[in-house]
Amino acid sequence: MTDLVALEFPAHPSVLPLVRMVVGGMAARVDLSVDALDDMHMALEEIFYASREHGRSRCRLIITAETDALTVQLGPFASMHVVDRLAEPTCSLVARVVELQVLPDKAGGVSIFLTKRREASGP
Amino acid sequence: MSALDPDSLRRPLDLPLSPDAGASLDRDETDERPSRDEGTIRGRDDAEKLDQYLLRRWRLDGDIEARQELITMYLPLVRSLARRYAARGEHFDDLVQVGAIGLIKAIDRFDLDRGVELTTYATPNIVGEIKRYFRDKGWSVRVPRGLQELNIRINKLIDELVPKLQRSPTINEIAQAAGVEPADVLEALETSQAYNSVSLQSSLGGEHSEEEAMLIDYLGQEEQNYDVMEDRTVLAPGFAKLDKRERTILYLRFFEGLTQSQIAARVGISQMHVSRLIRRSLEKLREEIGDLEEPIVPEPGDAAGVHGVN
């Protein structure tokens, strides 16, 4: 099972509730726990703020729900500065509770992938 | 809060009166106005008779002055009840005004045939109105009452499901337990973002604040680890701005690897509250870092590459 939702939205915090709702809906399809969902939300918000400070006016997300994992792709980012931002305290903290990868994309930028897997002891 | 509309003291609430409300009363009883002297047993009887007299005047004859007199007579009761809640950060006068609304509702809804005293009926109405005020005030943006209530119900359900399942519940499990759709659960969870963070000095419930434990009492059990936290130099600048309890929560979550539910169980608060505390701490850290750093100017055409993080 793979479901995919793509979002493009203004890089403004007021849009975050909507983004959380969409991510939450996809997390429900994977049967993620509320703790895991909250980790994903927090990670997403920290990356959002890190990239927003970099002067981007819009954000792009691709949310992928697989059988046992939820992945949110942020980007692509043209500049490497967003990667520098990932070393900041809040980003490095959330990277402890979600899988975080930075990968190049075909257009020459980078995308950040956040993944949260369903707990082994889950339903 | 805006001042209580003086007209509301004179205007009946728009509440349906039962057609036969007070119909069984003997009008002769209302002819003579009892005196009120609460200093003696006989005085209390007289006070009750005066209440009945005024209530009849109001309910049967629509005597607005009788209603006004009842409100004035029972404002000391409102003040007394409001005083219990005055230490919770709201102005005492505001609480009195909110309580007065509860009193007015009680007077307007009082059933003369029930045979109870007005104080017995009014007290829970006044307290209920004050509690509702606190509940509504806790939300930083207006959240529909139904969602607030679902949020509270879900909060309780999560606390019940965690020990039962021995793990954090899923959205679908919560929805099933609550008898609602998963989308409703998500919406209700989202409303918790709109809830004001509770002060660490705040009580954990109940009405007798002087006997209550405060949230702060349940935190700070990991003090031996603070030094470890401060050694994490990458986090040091921001962490210095967090208080010990916030560092404790972050430590438990991000370094000890405890889930929010486990932290909640350990410190005796709800999972949602843990979530809010973590978010607030991250926000503080983010703001602190933002203050320390020079703004980064984007460099067009910056080379892309592969960077593994974590």
Interface residues (C-beta under 8 A of the other chain):
Chain A: P17 R20 M21 G24 G25 A27 A28 D31 L32 S33 V34 D35 A36 L37 D38 M42 E45 E46 Y49 E53 H54 G55 A78 S79 M80 H81 V83 D84 R85 L86 A87 E88 P89 T90 S92 L93 V94 A95 R96 V97 E99 L100 Q101 V102 L103 P104 D105 G108 G109 V110 E119 S121 G122 P123
Chain B: I158 Q166 R167 S168 P169 T170 I171 N172 E173 I174 P182 A183 V185 L186 E187 L189 E190 Q193 V234 L235 P237 G238 F239 L250 R253 F254 F255 G257 T259 Q260 S261 Q271 S275 I278 R279 L282 L285 R286 I289 G290 P295 I296 V297 P298 E299 P300 G301 D302 A303 A304 G305 V306 H307 G308 V309 N310
